[in-house]
Amino acid sequence: MKNIIPTTIRTRLLPLVLVAVLAFLSCASLPPVPADTRIVIFHSNDVHGKIDNFAKVAAIIDAERKSGADVFYFCAGDNFTGNPVIDQYVPPGEPILELFNRLGLDLLCPGNHEFDFGLENLKKFAARARFPFVCANIQAGDLLPLLRPSLMLATKGGVKIAVFGLIQIEAGNGLPSTHPDRVKGLVFSEPLAKAKEMKKLRAAGHVLVGLTHIGYEDDLVLARQMPELDVIIGAHSHTRVDPAEVVNGVLVTQAGGDNRFLGRVEFLVRGGRVVEKKGGLIELSGPMAEDAEVKGMIDRFNRNPAFAKVIVTAPLAITGKDALGSLMTDAMCRTHGLDIAFQNGGGIRLNHLPQQITIKDVYTLDPFGNQVVQLAMTAAEIRGLILNSFEKGGNIDLQVSGISYVVRTDNLRHVKEIRLSDPDGKPLDESRQFQVGISSYVASAYDFAHRDPGRSLQSTTAEALIRYLQSNIDLNMYRDIKRAFWEKTIEYPRP
Amino acid sequence: MQIKVNDREIEIFSGACVKDALRKFSRREWKQVQQNRKAAFDRHGHEIGLDGELNGGEEIFIKSIELDKPQP
C-alpha cells in the first residue's frame, strides 16, 4: 500500500506515536479498576498558623467522606509563621500537627515556611505526623527520612493517584525563602527542571497530581510544559483561583491563603482514565457546621500556655519609646549580626514592658509580624532615611542601635543638619558601607534613596526580640537610654 | 527585585510580600486595600492575599471591589 504521509511529517509524528503507544501500554499494564470512580481531593495551602477555620474544614471533609466518594485531603505547604499564638507553641508546630492528624491529612508538600522552626523541629514534626511529606526537588538524605519525591495513593476500588511535590527556590541562593541556616545540609534543585523527571509517573497512575509550593506563575509554566498532569494544586503566592483554570489540559488551582478557603477538586475516572475534572474553592468565613472535637482542639491551642511564659525578669520596667526602641533595635543587631538597626515609633505599641516580660508582652509591643530587612547603606543614605522619617511627622521617629543621631532644625522644623555618631561618639565613617536592619514596614513605607534594594532575613522583628531577651543581656542599660535627638535652633529674622 | 504595580515598576527588597509592594507603590492605595475597598489581583485576574510571596518580574493590579465580590 502506498504511504500517503510525507516523510517530514512521518519523522515528526513517529516520536508522538511511540509516546502514545507507550502510554497506552503503560495504562494497559495498570490493574483493572471499576467502571466509574468519583475522587474528591480537598486542599489547603499557606495556612500560616490561622487554625480557627479547621473546625469547618473537618466538618466539610467528614460530610464528603460519608457521601461514598473516595476523599483525600492534601496540603501544599506553609503552615507555620503568621500567628504568634500558634507559632510560639511548645513544641513548635504542635497545633498544626495535631489538627492535620485529626483531619486525616493524606499528604503534605513542604513550603518554604515549613523550615522556619529549623530542620530538627521539622524532623520531629514529620516523625509524629500520620501523613507523609512529598517533594521531588529536595534531597534530604537522613535529615528528613520521611520525605519522598513522589507517592502513590489508591482509592478503595484500586484507582491509583500518583502525586509529586515541588518547592520554590530563590533565584539568588537556590534555597527556599527561609533563613539559610534552617535548611543547612539539604540540597534543592530547580523545581520546573525536576518536574520533567516526574513525567514517568504518568505511566504508573491513573491520575497524576502535582502538589506544588512554587507560586501560581510557575504553576502555569509547569502546566504548559507537562500536559501529562491532571491537576496542579498550588501554593506560595496565596492566589485565589476559583474556579480552577484549565491550562494546556491541566487543571490548575490554589486556595488563597490564611485558611480562608478550602480547595476542592473532583475527578471522574472511567475505565482507568480521567474523563471529567473540575475544581473550586469553599469560602470558610460564613457561618457553617463545625466539628465540635476539632473546635475544642482549636480553643485549647488558642489558650497557648507558652504565650504567658515569662522570658526574662528585668531589673526594672522598660519604659518609653527611647528605651523600648533601643531594646528592639539592639535585638535586631545582635540577633542578625548587623551594624545598625532602626525601629519606627509607630511600630512600638506599648509604653512600657513590665519587669516580668512574657512572650505575649513582646507580641503586644510588636504585633505586626514585620520581617527584618537587611540593606547595605552609606552614611549619606542613612541620613536620607532619618530625614524622611523626621519629615513624616515633624519629630523624632526612628529609634536606633549601633549609632546615635542628632536632627538639627530651625524653629519651623526645617531640617538643617543630621549628625551621625558611632558608639564612641565619633562622627560616623562617611566612606564605609554599613549593614543596616529595618523592618519590612520601614523598607516599604518610607521614601529614601538606597542603592541596595535589600533582602528579607525571613525572621520577624518580634522573634529577634524574644531571642535577644532569652540571651541573658543586662537590661539595666535600658534605664534612661536615648540615642536619637532633636536639636531645635531658634533662628531670628535678620534685621 | 523589580515588581510592577498597576503597570508602574517599583524596586523592592527580595522576599517582599504583596502588602510590602502595595505600601511601596502608594500609601493611598494601600489604605484603600486595608479598608477592603480595593484588593490586589495578579495579571490573570485572580485575587492574591496580602501575605502572598513575590518573585521578581511579577505584576500586581489594585482594583476596586464591590462589597465582598472581587471584580477581576
Contacts between the chains, C-beta under 8 A, distances in Angstrom:
chain1	res1	chain2	res2	distance
A	46	B	49	7.2
A	46	B	51	7.4
A	46	B	52	7.8
A	48	B	51	6.6
A	82	B	51	6.6
A	112	B	53	7.7
A	168	B	55	7.9
A	170	B	14	7.1
A	170	B	15	8.0
A	171	B	55	7.7
A	171	B	56	7.1
A	172	B	14	6.8
A	177	B	15	5.7
A	177	B	53	6.2
A	215	B	53	7.1
A	215	B	55	6.4
A	216	B	42	6.5
A	216	B	44	7.5
A	216	B	46	6.8
A	217	B	42	7.6
A	217	B	55	7.1
A	217	B	58	6.5
A	220	B	44	7.8
A	236	B	52	7.7
A	236	B	53	5.7
A	237	B	42	7.3
A	237	B	48	6.1
A	237	B	52	4.7
A	237	B	53	6.6
A	237	B	54	7.8
A	238	B	18	7.3
A	238	B	48	5.6
A	238	B	49	3.1
A	238	B	50	7.9
A	238	B	51	6.0
A	238	B	52	3.4
A	238	B	53	7.6
A	239	B	42	6.2
A	239	B	46	4.9
A	239	B	47	7.6
A	239	B	48	5.3
A	239	B	49	7.8
A	239	B	52	6.8
A	240	B	46	5.8
A	240	B	47	4.4
A	240	B	48	7.2
A	240	B	49	7.4
A	240	B	70	7.6
A	241	B	46	5.5
A	245	B	44	7.6
A	256	B	47	7.3
A	256	B	49	5.6
A	257	B	49	3.8
A	257	B	51	6.0
A	257	B	52	6.4
A	258	B	49	6.3
A	258	B	51	6.9
A	260	B	49	7.9
A	371	B	15	6.9
A	373	B	13	5.0
A	373	B	15	7.8
A	375	B	13	7.4
A	440	B	13	7.4
A	440	B	16	7.1
A	440	B	17	7.7
A	440	B	20	5.5
A	441	B	23	7.4
A	443	B	12	7.7
A	443	B	13	5.4
A	443	B	16	7.9
A	443	B	20	7.0
A	444	B	12	6.6
A	444	B	13	7.9
A	444	B	16	7.0
A	444	B	19	7.9
A	444	B	20	4.1
A	444	B	21	7.4
A	444	B	23	4.1
A	444	B	24	4.4
A	445	B	23	4.8
A	445	B	24	7.5
A	445	B	27	7.1
A	453	B	1	6.7
A	453	B	11	5.1
A	453	B	12	6.5
A	453	B	13	5.4
A	453	B	14	7.0
A	454	B	13	3.7
A	454	B	14	7.5
A	455	B	13	5.6
A	455	B	14	4.6
A	455	B	15	5.8
A	456	B	13	6.0
A	456	B	14	6.8
A	456	B	15	2.9
A	456	B	16	6.7
A	457	B	15	8.0
A	458	B	15	6.3
